[in-house]
């Protein structure tokens, strides 16, 4: 009867807000995952600047001394997009 389609326009900011809450609570793994999902939602709406900004926020969830992990996250994330 009805075809359901995900509402990426409403979901992306909510995912980013949830990721910020996880980051404030020091649950960095969940925050990184939500930033990636927010980036994918932004991309589905053709909001590429928002997508890139969400990925940048995801990289901020790493500690500075873990440069190798940051680069791995960036390469893996950009390969999947």
N, C-alpha and C positions, 0 to 999 in steps of 0.2 A: 504494500500500500504506500508507505512512505519510504523514501531512500534516506538513510541516515548518513550524514557527512560530518566529520569532525570540525569543530569550530576553532580553527587555529588562531584566528584573530583575537578571540577572547582568552584562549588557553595560554598563549605565549607570555603575556605579562603576569598571569597568575603563577606560572611555573618559575618565572624569574623571581617573583616575590617569595615563593616557597624556598627557592634556592638561597636567597639572601637570609632567610630565617635559619635554614640549616647551617649556613656558613657562620652565622652569629652564635649558633649553638655548638660550634666546633665539630659538626658532622660533615667533614669536607668531602667524603666520598659521595654521599647523597647529594650534596650541593653541586659537585662536578657533573653528576649524572643529570640533574635537573637543568643545569645550564645548557648541556648538550641537547636535551629534549626541547628546551625553549628555543634554541638556535634552529632546530629542525622545524619547529612550528612557524618561526619567523620566515624561514625559507619557503615554506608552503604558501605563505601569504605574499611572496615576492618582496619581502622587506629584508633585503640583503644587508643593509647597514645594521639593523637590529640583530640579525643573525650573527654577524661578525662581533658585535658588541657583547652578545651573550657568551660567545666563545672566549673573548678576552676576559670577561668576568670569571669564566671557568678556569682559566689559567691562573688567576689570582688566588685560587684555592690551594695552590701548591706552595710549599715553603721555598724560599729563594735558593737555598743550598741544594735543592733537588732539581737542578737544571736539566739533567738527563730525562727525568720524568716529565718535565714541562714540555720538552721537545718531542718526546714520544706521544704525549697527549695531543699536541698540535698536529703532528704528522698523521696519527691515526684518525683524528677527528676530521681533518681536511680531506683525507682519502675517502672517508665514508660519505661525505657530502657531495 
